[in-house]
Amino acid sequence: MQQTRGFVVMALSTLLMGTTTAQASAAVPFDANAKVAYSLSGATVQCGDTLTHHTKLTRDLNCPGTVPYALRVAAAGVVLDLGGYTVRRTGPQVDGSQGIVVEADSMVRNGTIQGFNYGLVGQLSALHVRLHKLALLDHIRAVYDRGATNFLITECRLSGNVAGLGNEFDASNGTFDVRSSVFTHNGTAMFADFHNIDVLDSTFTSNGNVVYCWQGNVRFRSSMLAWNASVSTIPNDGAGPRMCSQMRFENTLIANNTAFAPPTVPVWEPLRLSMINSMAVNNGSSLQAAAETVYIDGNTFYDNAGGLILSDRPGVVTVPLTGIVRGNQFLSNDGDGLRVLAPSTPTVIGNVALGNTGFGIYAPTAFDGGGNVARDNGAGDCVGIFCTPY
C-alpha cells in the first residue's frame, strides 16, 4: 500500500469545510450551556444520593462500586452539572456497578464519569436525555439504554470503554443522536440493537470496531473514521428477527482502517447501503457488501487493499441487488476497482476506474448507464459494461 498522508489531509480539509452547513441544517434545539439556578446542596452531594433539583458538583466523587449507583437523577428538567469534576468508581470492579442513573428527562454535563460497569444509564422513564461535554472513560458500557431513551450526545469523549453506546438486550429501543463527539480506544464504539444511530461531525479513531449494526439504522455525516481495527460489523441474522435496515455515509472520511469489517464477519449485509460524497482511503481491505439495494454516489475509493465488491444479500427470499452506482472514482486499489457479483443488477453510470491492479470495473450482470471511464488497470478495464479511456 502507498503512503497517502497528503491525500488524507486534503480529504480531511474538504470534509471539514463542509461541516458548517451540516451543523447549521441540524441545529441543536436548545442551549446546552444555559445557566440555571443550582440547589445549595451541590456542595454536600454524597455517593448514592438522589437528585431532584439542578445540582452542580464542587468536588470529585469517589464511589465504591457496591452502592446501587453513584448518583441518581429522578426529576424531569434537572441539570446535573459535574462542574469539571469526576465521578469515579473506587475499589475493585463490581458486576452491575452504575455511575449516573437517569430516571427522567434531564441533562448531565461538564465533567468525567469513570470506571463503572455502566457509566451513564437511561431508565425506562427517561425519554429524552442530553449529555454534553462529558468524558466517559474506562467503563464496560459507557452509555446504556435500559428503556426507550432518546439520547442527544454533544461534544463528548468516550474512551477506553469495552462498549461506548449500548442497550439492554431484547428489552429496549431508542436513539443515539451523536454530534461533535470523539470515540477512541473503545472495544466497540457503538452498538445498534433495535436502535437508530445518527452521527454528525464526529471522530472515531483507534477503536476495535466503530459500529455493530445488528438491528436499526446507522448514519454518519461529515465525520471521520480512521485508524480503527474495523469500521463496522453488519451480520445477517438469516431467518432471525434482526437486520440492519440501513448503513449510510455522507461526506465522511474512512481512512487507514485495518479493515472495513472484522475477519469473523467480513461482509456487510444491511438491507440498504448508501455512500454519498465520501472518501475511502488506504484501508487494509476491500469493502464487501451484500445488500438488497445500494446508492453509491460521488465517492472516492483510493489506494485500498481492495475496491468495492457488491453482491446479493442472502435471505429467506434472495433477490438480486439493485440500485445506483454513479459518479464514483476507483483509483489505485489492489484488485478490482468495482466488482459486481452475478446476478446483482445495479445501474453503473459515470464512474472512473484508474490504475487498479485488477479490473477497473467488473460487472457482467449490471445495467450499463453509460459514461464510465477506465484505463491503466492491471487485469483489464471493463467487463460487462462499455468504458472509454477518457
C-alpha positions, -999 to +999 in steps of 0.1 A: +000+000+000+012+035-008+017+062+019-013+086+014-008+111+042-011+141+019-042+128+003-058+121+036-050+156+048-066+171+017-096+149+021-100+158+057-098+195+048-125+190+022-146+172+048-142+199+075-151+227+051-185+211+046-191+208+084-206+242+090-235+236+066-242+202+081-243+216+116-265+245+106-290+223+089-294+201+120-291+228+148-294+217+184-328+229+196-317+243+229-286+257+247-266+230+265-247+257+284-277+276+296-274+290+331-297+275+358-303+281+395-284+253+413-295+238+446-274+248+475-270+211+483-245+207+454-216+211+478-228+183+500-237+157+474-227+122+485-224+089+467-257+072+464-278+104+465-310+110+445-312+144+429-345+162+422-332+198+416-305+214+395-272+204+410-236+214+404-207+194+420-179+213+437-156+183+442-148+148+429-170+119+440-151+087+446-178+060+449-175+023+457-190+000+430-211-017+457-236+012+461-266+010+438-254+040+418-231+069+423-259+094+416-295+092+405-314+119+387-351+114+394-370+146+384-378+160+349-359+190+337-330+186+361-295+198+350-267+179+367-235+198+361-204+180+372-185+213+374-155+199+357-151+172+384-150+134+382-175+108+394-154+076+396-156+041+409-131+032+436-121-003+447-125-035+426-149-037+397-183-050+408-207-065+382-236-042+377-219-011+392-236+021+379-223+057+376-251+081+370-286+067+366-312+090+348-348+083+355-364+114+340-359+138+311-328+158+321-293+168+313-258+157+326-229+179+315-194+192+321-173+165+337-160+130+338-176+096+347-150+069+351-147+032+358-181+017+362-198-013+347-225+011+334-212+047+331-245+065+325-278+047+324-311+058+308-340+041+326-374+034+310-390+065+325-364+088+308-374+095+272-351+124+264-316+127+279-289+153+270-253+145+275-229+175+270-192+179+274-188+146+293-158+123+293-170+087+297-139+067+305-130+031+312-164+016+316-177-018+305-206+001+289-203+039+288-238+050+278-265+024+283-302+024+274-325+003+295-358+016+281-367+038+252-344+068+258-335+092+230-300+104+238-286+136+224-248+134+229-229+166+221-192+174+225-185+143+245-155+120+246-158+082+250-125+064+256-112+031+269-147+015+272-155-021+262-186-006+246-193+031+241-230+032+233-252+001+241-285-011+253-304-037+272-306-069+251-342-075+238-357-050+262-350-015+249-354+007+218-344+043+214-320+066+196-284+078+199-280+113+183-243+119+184-228+153+175-193+168+176-180+139+198-149+118+199-147+080+203-113+065+208-097+033+221-131+016+227-137-021+220-169-013+201-177+024+199-214+020+192-238-010+192-272-008+175-298-033+186-334-021+180-318+014+180-311+041+154-278+060+155-273+093+138-237+107+139-227+142+128-193+159+128-177+133+150-144+114+150-137+077+156-100+066+160-082+035+173-114+016+182-116-022+178-149-017+158-167+016+151-203+003+149-220-030+152-253-027+133-275-057+144-309-041+142-317-005+133-304+023+111-269+039+112-260+072+096-227+091+095-225+127+083-194+149+080-174+125+102-140+108+102-134+071+108-097+064+109-071+040+123-097+016+136-093-022+135-126-024+116-153+001+105-184-020+110-199-054+118-232-059+099-242-096+102-271-114+085-294-129+111-309-152+084-344-161+094-339-144+128-356-112+140-327-088+135-315-070+104-295-038+099-320-018+079-295+008+066-259+018+068-254+053+054-223+076+049-225+112+038-195+134+033-174+112+055-138+101+055-130+064+061-092+061+061-063+039+073-085+013+090-072-022+092-104-035+075-139-024+067-152-055+086-137-079+111-125-113+097-152-132+115-179-112+096-161-100+066-192-089+045-216-061+054-252-073+050-276-044+056-309-042+036-297-009+022-262+006+018-258+043+010-225+061+004-226+097-008-197+121-014-174+102+009-138+090+007-124+056+015-086+059+015-058+035+024-079+009+042-065-026+046-093-045+029-119-042+002-154-031+011-176-062+006-214-055+008-243-078+002-275-058+002-309-056-014-304-020-026-275+004-028-270+040-035-233+047-041-228+082-055-199+106-058-174+087-036-137+081-040-120+047-033-083+053-033-053+031-025-073+005-005-062-032-003-093-038-025-121-018-041-159-021-037-175-056-041-213-058-044-234-089-042-269-102-032-280-104+004-289-140+012-323-143+029-355-163+031-361-150-004-329-137-020-334-111-047-307-096-069-291-064-056-304-033-073-296+004-071-273+031-084-235+032-086-228+066-100-201+092-103-175+073-082-137+072-086-119+039-081-082+048-080-051+027-074-068+000-054-053-035-051-076-059-070-107-046-089-119-011-085-155-021-087-167-057-088-204-067-091-211-104-085-238-121-105-267-120-105-267-084-090-281-058-113-272-023-101-270+005-127-234+016-132-231+051-146-205+078-149-177+061-128-140+064-133-116+035-127-078+042-130-047+022-120-063-006-101-043-038-101-073-060-111-101-049-134-113-014-134-150-023-134-161-060-135-199-060-137-212-087-161-248-085-148-251-048-141-271-023-162-248-001-182-259+035-176-231+049-198-204+075-192-179+051-175-142+057-179-114+031-172-077+029-181-044+015-169-060-013-148-039-044-145-063-071-155-083-051-179-105-021-179-142-031-180-162-063-182-200-063-188-202-026-195-187-002-220-159+021-209-139+047-227-103+055-218-110+092-214 
